[in-house]
Amino acid sequence: MRRVTFDLDVLRTFVTGMELGSFARAAERLGRSTSAVSAQLKKLEEQADTPIFRKAGRGLSLTEAGETMLGYARRLIELNDEAALAIREVELEGWVRLGLQEDFGEAVLPEVLGRFARAHPKVRIEARIGRSHELAERVLSGNLDIALAWHDGTTLPYSRHVADVQARWIGPAKPMEAGPHNGEALQLVVFEAPCLLRTVATETLDRAGRPWRMAFSSPSLGGIWAAVAAGLGLTIRTDIGLPANVRALAPGMLGLPPLPKMALHLHQKDAELEPVAARLADILLQSAFEALPEGAEMKETLLKVA
């Protein structure tokens, strides 16, 4: 069996194109011509010795081999960039304060901390899990260096729009026997006020003329999941970090009104981050991208271009 060494520049183009949903946009992002990108993709298929893409209408989709290649490509690029930065910043020291929504706590935080600690063992990280308004206020007051949070309308001087993620009605994992009867109030399970998603839920129902009542409120996401799993009512979140005992309901199920997309922002304390915070932000965005559900609309490519 011949030994194959994949070209990292080709893999980077492949990953960037898949993340942006367009290889034309990838060519623009990477500063290459579309013909050069096409040549790189052809080279990738030749190296793989199997089709990576198949026709899907007017566009392309991945074959099973292509899906496998995409996962490995991301890991190879991640290791390459991590090695390059670790070598250049081997003496990076200090501490950085990170904020995350509870949704990302289990899905993203362990990966972020592990990758960062391996590359920069001398840096101390202080992490805080909280809600949108709290995280935004802490960045604004200088108590956090960076925070990944849903945009709740708070104006921050240094904030990047990362992605738009569809909000979903969430119910128990077990099949629901029946929804509310006509005119019956929808039971809601929500965070204690103030809460962005609580407001989105009630305003959406009000616009649709759908009656509702607060069946359960909690200061923690764990409490929300427990109440929904027990059948006390429905809540709204995104597909990120859903535990096994709840599920996202299909659009239109139970006659529920459609929900908007949630804007995910990276808030920064300063316009130009210190090297330690900038490196953590890069890893945070890469890990967050991997946790986002299919269909999330990316506002920028999250993998750094070497």
QUIDA-V248849 format. One record per helix or strand of 2 or more residues. SS is the DSSP state (a for helix, b for strand). FROM is the first residue (numbers start at 1). TO is the last residue. If there is no record, write none. Layout:
<<SS	FROM	TO> <SS	FROM	TO>>
//
This chain:
<<a	8	20> <a	23	30> <a	34	48> <b	53	56> <b	59	62> <a	64	88> <b	94	101> <a	103	119> <b	123	130> <a	132	140> <b	146	150> <b	159	166> <b	168	172> <b	186	191> <a	196	207> <b	212	218> <a	221	229> <b	234	237> <b	246	248> <a	253	255> <b	261	268> <a	275	291> <b	297	298>>
//
